Amino acid sequence: MNWNQPAEEIAHLVHRKSVEILSEVGFSVPEAETLAALKSAGFIVDTEAQMVRITRELLNEALSTLPGDARLYPRGDQKGL
């Protein structure tokens, strides 16, 4: 990776790799109730391994519902970014 790339290119790369990890590798969810809820929502669940993957389509659908911008807030009494 070339860190001299424009920020937008880096953001796209981070997004692509994040999608790859979430859809191909997955993430650990050690709670049976949560695994069941995710499975019923369309996630790919390996109950024995307690691993969850999300399809690219489901992820894109979820991302499309997010607002275009978000305000970040630090801990404590500092002002948001």
LINTAWO-V295183 format. One record per residue. N is the residue number from 0. RES is the residue in one letter. OMEGA is omega in whole degrees, 0 to 359 (* if undefined). Layout:
{{N:RES:OMEGA} {N:RES:OMEGA}}
This chain:
{{0:M:178} {1:N:183} {2:W:176} {3:N:178} {4:Q:175} {5:P:183} {6:A:181} {7:E:178} {8:E:179} {9:I:179} {10:A:178} {11:H:178} {12:L:179} {13:V:179} {14:H:181} {15:R:181} {16:K:177} {17:S:178} {18:V:179} {19:E:180} {20:I:182} {21:L:183} {22:S:184} {23:E:181} {24:V:180} {25:G:181} {26:F:184} {27:S:175} {28:V:185} {29:P:180} {30:E:184} {31:A:181} {32:E:180} {33:T:177} {34:L:180} {35:A:180} {36:A:179} {37:L:179} {38:K:180} {39:S:178} {40:A:176} {41:G:177} {42:F:177} {43:I:188} {44:V:170} {45:D:186} {46:T:182} {47:E:180} {48:A:183} {49:Q:180} {50:M:182} {51:V:172} {52:R:179} {53:I:178} {54:T:178} {55:R:181} {56:E:180} {57:L:178} {58:L:179} {59:N:177} {60:E:179} {61:A:181} {62:L:181} {63:S:181} {64:T:181} {65:L:176} {66:P:182} {67:G:179} {68:D:180} {69:A:178} {70:R:179} {71:L:180} {72:Y:177} {73:P:174} {74:R:177} {75:G:186} {76:D:181} {77:Q:179} {78:K:179} {79:G:180} {80:L:*}}
